[in-house]
Amino acid sequence: MPTAPCPCAGYGNEQPGKLTACRNENCKGNCSLKGANGGLCSSCLGKRKKREKVTNHTSESPVEDPSVLACDVRVTQDYIDELNRVLQELTTRRTPRRGLVEIDSANEIYIPSSALAKKPVMARTADDGDVSYDAFEGLDRDVKCNLIRWTDVAVEAASKELGKEYAFSAFSLIFSWKSEQQIYHIDLQMGAYQFALILTESESTIYSSATMSLEDACIDLGIDHFNDPTLKNFCSLLSPLNRIDHSSKSITDGPVTPGTLCMMEGGKIHAKPKNKGFRAVIFFSACPIGRRAYNPNEQYNVFSLLDEIYGHADSHEKPKIKMEFEKHLPYYKEKYGEEHLRQVLSRLPARSPLSQRGLSYLS
């Protein structure tokens, strides 16, 4: 037994909160059982059958890091080529099908949960009544069957990981050709999870461990501290872009094999990576049963978040929020380019003073 407390603080030899084995052979970690290969037992290493939340040592990292799940999905090159061909035809039609949605740096097709063969608990998403599945139904029969089959396997793997306390929703196919990195954003509530089944050999999602507390966000904005649920969940987006970039990496190290399933908790800053060729991902989410399901329309980047806060702020707070909005513009212009930033700002409400200020800055 070491004469002094091991610097791993019971959680491994890296920063607090990381579940990595300690190299100190005498360290027993945060339990009474010594691991065979260096300090932590299998439970401390996160290998319990039922997933548990990671307890962090600081309030600056409230969300666990993304991970890759075991998933028995095999996607051959023939399948990829066929999917590529069908989606090319779909997106170049003279009259676009309803349900084909353009999102930042990509396209999206909604997949009906009713089509899945295996049905764990399904949640109704906030815009189910407005979603069109016409684009999905217009795909070739073989392509639809493959997408459903792959989704079934991925949902089964996700359900085994999370347990029976979660409901799944918001199934879609997201795809693009030669597109830039998506702007950093957050689109899920903390405690919920999003999954990406990557169907092509490409990079996985980029995420950042940069965080900001609600208290610090209010201080930086110069507004009175208040427990606003939107600001609380998305306030990490107010972190300086240099810090977000410095703390960013992909979920996997390098391109992944088709059929890789990635999992990430809500409240985490992330973005679709830049891709030079065809990239396709099956997306879906999971929320604790009884909680509000994922809302596909609730996605915030730093500018849309500040616009939301501005709309609810008192008159004496608005000048400071506007200054914060303006502060981020040159950094994001430098990283994403003027045209990409213009597209992002144009999605803000047209009459928003911040939207007008941002577009004026680019003109």
N, C-alpha and C positions, 0 to 999 in steps of 0.2 A: 504494500500500500504506500503511495507516495507520501512523503512527509508534509507536503503542501498541497492544497487543492489543485487538481489538474487544470491547466488553462483552457481546456476544451469546454469547461462549464457543464460537463455531462452530455454534450451534444456532438462530440466529434472534434476533429482537429482543424476545422475551418471556422468561419464566423458563426456566432451564436444563432441557433435555429436550423443550421444545416445538419441533416441526419447522415453524417459520414463517420465511419469508424475511426476511433482515436488510435494513434500510433503508440500511445503509452500503454504497454502491455499490463501495467498494474492498475490502470483506470477501469472502474466498473461502470462508468457512465452514470445515468440517473436511475439505475435500478440495482437490484441486489444480485443479478446474474451476470457473470462475466462472459463476454462473447468469445467464441473459439478463435477468431482471427484478430483480436485486438481491442476490446473494451466494451463494446455495446452488444447487448443481446439482440435476438431477432426482432423482438417487440420494439426496442429502441430504434432499430434501423427501419422501422416502418413496414415490417413484413407481416403484420397481423392480417388475418383474413378480413376483418371488418375495418374499413378505413377510418382513421381518426385524424382530427385536425392537429396540425403541428403547433405546439405552443411556442411562441416567439419570446425572446428576451426583451425586446423593445417594441414600442408602439409604432415604430417607423416601418415595420415590415409585417403588416397584419395578414397578408395573403401568402399562402404557400406557393412554392415554385411549381411550374408546369411539369408534366411527366409524360412518359410514353407507356401505353398499356399493351399487354399481350393481346393480340387480335389475329385470328386465323383468317385473314382476307388475302387472297392471291389474285393479283391483277396482272394479266399478261400484256405484252406489248400489243398483241392483236386487239385486245379489249380497249387499250388506250387509243390506238389508231382509229378504231371505230367510233369511240366517244368523241374524239377530236373532229372527225369528219361530220358527224351528226350535229355537233354544236356549231361548227362553222356554217353549215347550211341554215341552222336556226337563226343565227345572228345576222345573216346577210339577206334574209327575206325582205322583199319590198315592203310587205306589211308585217311588222313585228307582232308576234303572238303576245297576248295578254299573259302576265305572269313572268315575263322575261324582264328582270329589273336591273338597271344600271346602278352599281354602287361604286364607291371610291376605288378606282384602278381595277375593277372587275365587273363581271355579270353574275346574276343570281337567278336560279330557278327553284321555286318552292316544291317540295316533295310532300304529298299528302300522307299523314301518319296512318290513315285508314288503309293504305296500300301495303303496309308492313305485314308480314306473315306472323311474326312474333310480336305480341303487344304487351310489354310491361305497362306500368301505369303511365298514361299519357295525359299531358296537361294542355288545356286550351290556351293558345297564345292570345295576346291582347288584340291582335288584328285578324284573327281567324276569319271573321266575317267578311273582310275586305281582300283576303288573299285569293289570287287566281292560280289554279293549277293547270291552266290551259297549255302553258309552255311545256310542262312535264308530260301531259297527255299527248302532246304532239311529237314526242320523241319516238324513235323506232322501238318496236316491241322488245327486241333483244336488249337494247340499251336500258330501257326501263326495268326489265327483269334483273339485269345485272346491278343496277343502282339499288333496287329494293333488296336484293340478296346481300349486297355488301353492307347496306345500312342495318339490316337485321343482325348480322354478325357483330357489327360495331356496337349497337345498342345492347346486345347481350353481354359483351365485354364490359361496357360501361356500367351496366346494371350490377354485374358481379363485383365491380370495384366499389361502387357506392352503397349497395344494399337496397333494401326495399323502401327506404324512406324518401326516395326521390322520384319525381315524375318527369318524363321526357317530352320535349316539344321543339318546335321551330326547325324542322328538317328542311335542308335545302342543298342544292349543288352550286358551289361558287367556282367560277372558272375565268381564266384570262389568258391572253397571249401577249408576250413581250410587254409587260407593264412595270411601272415604277413602284417603289415601296409605298404602301398605303400610309396615310398620315396616322400618327400615334393616336390611339383612342381607347376608350373603355365602353363596353356595351352590356355588361352583366352586373347584377348586384352581388356583393360579397356573400359568400355562402352558397351561391349557385355555381354551376360548372358548364363550360363549353367544350365541345369535342370536335376535332377535325380529323377525318379519315382521309389521308392524302393519297390520291389515286395515281399520281404521276411522280417520276423521279425529279424532285425539286426540294428547295429549302423548306424547312418547317417555319411556323409562325415566329416572328421576332417578338420578344417581350423584354420589358425593362423592370428592374427591381427598384427603380426610383420611386419614392413615396413622399407624401406630404400629409401631415395630420390636419384635421379640421381646424384646430386652433391656429396652427401656422398659416393655413390658407386664409383664415379671417384676418390675421395680422398683416399678411402681405397685401391683401385686398383693401385694408383699411376700413373694414366693416365690423360691426358689433358681432361678437361670437354668438352664433345660434346653431341649434342642432337640426339644420336642414338636411333631410335624408338624401336629396340629390347631391348637394355639395359634399356631404360626408362620404358618399360612395365614390364620387368621381374626382375629388379634390387633388389627387396625386397628379392629375393632368396639368396642374398649375406649376409643377416643378419646372425649372429652367430646362430648355431643350438640350443644352450641353450636358446636364446631369442625366437626363433621360437616355441620351445617346451613350454616354460613358457607362451606364449600368445596363446596357441592352445586349442581348445575344439571342441566338435561335434556340428553340427548344431542344433540337438535336444538333450534333456537331457535324455539319456538312449536309449534303443532299440525302434524302431518305429513300428507302425502298418503297415502291408503290404498295399500299396496304398498311402503312404505318398509322397508328391511331394515337393522337396527342390529346392530352387533357389539361385544361387550365381553369383555375378558379376565377370567378368574377372579381372585379375591382382591380385587376392587373392591367397595367398599360401594355398594349401590344399593337402589332401591325402585320399585315400581309407582306411577305418579303418581295423584293424585286425579282422578276423572273424574265428570262430571255426567250423562253419558248412556252409551250402549252402547259398550263398548270390547272388541275382540277381537284377540288376538295369537297367531301360531304360533311356538312356542318349540322350539328344539333346541340341542344342544351338540356340541362337537368337542373331542376329546382326542388328544394325540400317540399314534400307534400304539405299543402295547406298555405304555402307562401305564394305570392303573386308570380305567375309564370313569366318567362323571358318575353320582353316586348321588343320585337325587331326594330321598332321605330325609336327606341331609346338608346341611341348611340351618341356619345359625346367625344369631341376632341376639345382642345383647349379653347378654341374660339367659340364653338357652340355652347360650351359650358359657361363661359364668361357672358355670353349673350343671354343665357337663361338666368344667370344671377342678376344681371343688369336689369332685366325686365321686372324683377321682384324687389329690387333694392329701393331704399329711401332716397329722396332727391339729393341729400347731402353725401350719400355714398357713391353715387353714379360717376362723378368725375374721377375718382380713384380707380374704379373698375375700368373705366375707359382708358386710363393711363396704363393699367395692367394689360389690357387688350393690345394696345399699341406697342407695348414693350416686346411682345412675342413676335410681332409681324416680321421684323428683319431677319430673325433667326430661322423662322420657318420658310421664308422666301429663299434664303441661302441654301437650305437643305433640300427643299422640294421643287424649287423653281417657281417663277412667277405664274405660269399658266396653271400648274397644279394647285397652287395656293388660291388662285382666282376661282377655280372650280369649287374648292372647299368653302370659300367665303360666300359664293353665290348661292349656296344651299341654306344660308341663314335667312330668316324672314326678310323680305325685300324692304320693309319699312323700318327695319331695325337700325338705330343710329350707329351701332357698332359695325354692322354689315356695310353700311354706307361709308363709314370711316375706313374700313379695311380695303374696300374696292377703290376708294379715292387714293389710298396710299400706293396702290399698284398702278394707277393710271398716270 
